[in-house]
Amino acid sequence: MTKKLLGIILVLTLMLAFNPVAVEAYPDEMPEKPEQLDIIGLDIDVEQFGEGVENFEEEYGIEVNWMEYPYGDLWDQITTSIHGGVTFDLYMMSNSWHPELGQLGMAVPLGDVVSQNTLDEINARFYDATVDFVSSHEEQWAIPGTASTITFFYNESMLNELGYEEPPANWGEMLEISREAIDEGLAEYGFFPGYLSGHEDGMVQFDLMLKLHDGQWMNEDRTEWTFNDEAGVEALTQMKEHLDEGLIPEASLEQSDWDNMHHFLSGDQPFEINWNFVYQMAIDPEQSDIVDDFAVDHVPGVEGKERDTYTVLGGGGYAISPTTRSEEWAFKLLDYMHREEGAIGVMEEQGGAEATMVEPYEDPEAFGFSPEEYPMVEVFPQQLEYGGVRPSDYLTWYSEFRDNIFTPAMHRALLGEQSVEDALDEAQQEAQEMLEAEGL
């Protein structure tokens, strides 16, 4: 073999080594194009990600069909469609679903479709926390599209009437203002959380209180459940005290976070601790009586604890169905959906919040989102820095844990049917037995 030929081979080898995309099927060696791709999506996502989909259709001549559903219907629609062998290509995957759906073979690991280098290039667009919350068991299951956070909303006018010029500095001050508002006849309740049993709302609210009390669901290496320790007992005790004192309504035990913001929007409640979709409702005069009276801030911390604040991370992204026509073309559509157009679409629909891409929050005014008009563009990226996740982000039997182990025990304690300590201890023992039998 001549030195010249050896040199050519060496150059080609180096080119391939430093251009990893060139050695894989995506995007240069794509399979034959399908005529259409189908998406099972959230009912607002056509507005949020539609422009990216249209760009994909125009570029490749592939028709994309949206099948839209409200969030509460998505899980059943996705799982029954896959079980039934229905052909569709992408679906909206909540960040609390991927361990279970992945374990059940109901999602295609993105690393099976493209190289890690390609994933890394795409993931560089997004906040690390949002990539983490669509990943579990050493697999990435979706490209992050939205990042929901629990935000602190307060009726600024009501607080001013009570003599307060600033939002409460800590949880105790929030409770004191709530008592004053109720005593003065300005409010019926202080706030209105959702403590449902067998439902995600109860998990979200306990996660919030547990972390504000410096607790964790599990130990660091996730070999032991720890939610029944001192922090967990303090958290659930405080939740029960809110109920017993009447600072929150008894309906908190039965009503979802998605349906309980109406007292706040009508001006009858000083505080609302809820997902940031409440912001869009609060600025809509057809839904809100407090359009000019409310403000947003970080959830106040518990005095004497290490955390100054905390938020629960929600949201998710789009995943590839195992019944897809083409994994490669489905991934390419994913890529188009989660570019700048998608991020701006999310921010427009969510009051400046919930986009997963870093760039728009580095200079929001350049993208048309001034902090004066969109206060969430300052609060939200900070929340992504300190927010955390529920066990749903790593537990393959999460539905069983939520529906049949933890939230029923939480409800027994809140209803006074069992002491807080006994309820948490029983739930911990049952969960630990299952952990040792099933693993994560």
Beta strands, then each sheet from edge to edge (+ up, - down):
strand 1: 36-42
strand 2: 63-69
strand 3: 90-94
strand 4: 135-136
strand 5: 139-140
strand 6: 143-146
strand 7: 150-155
strand 8: 271-275
strand 9: 294-297
strand 10: 316-320
sheet 1: 2+ 1+ 3+ 10- 6+
sheet 2: 4+ 5-
sheet 3: 8+ 7- 9+
end
